[in-house]
Amino acid sequence: MPKEKASEKHDLGIRNPYIDLEPFLAEEQKNADTWIKNKSDDVYERVCEALYQHHDIDASQIIVSVKNGEVTLSGKVPDRNMKWTAESCVADVSGVRQINNELKVSGSGKLNIVNH
C-alpha cells in the first residue's frame, strides 16, 4: 500500500450538520410563520365574533387587526362606555395577549349633566 501524504484530504462521510439542515430549517420557519398566521386568523375570527355577538356593542364601525395575539381595535363607537366594553369583551377571547384600544368616540364628546 502506498503511503498517503499528510496534505491529502479524505472524505470520511462527515458532513456539516448545519449545512444539511438549512433546507429543513427554512421549511420549518415557513411552517412556523404559517402556523402563527393561522393562529392570528383564528384569534381574529374569535374577536370579531365576540364583538358582534355582544348585545351592548355596535361593532359596525370597529376595525380589528391581530398580530401574534396582539389585538388592535380602531374605528368609531358612539360612547366611552362602548369603547371600554369592547376592550373588556376582547380581553375574554382565547389567544389574546395584548389589546391596543384605539377606538374613537364619535359622540358629541360633551357630558350631559342633569340636575335633579
Summary of the structure (lengths in Angstrom):
residues: 116
radius of gyration: 27.8
end to end distance: 113.3
largest distance: 113.3
contacts: 249
relative contact order: 0.13
helix: 45%
strand: 17%
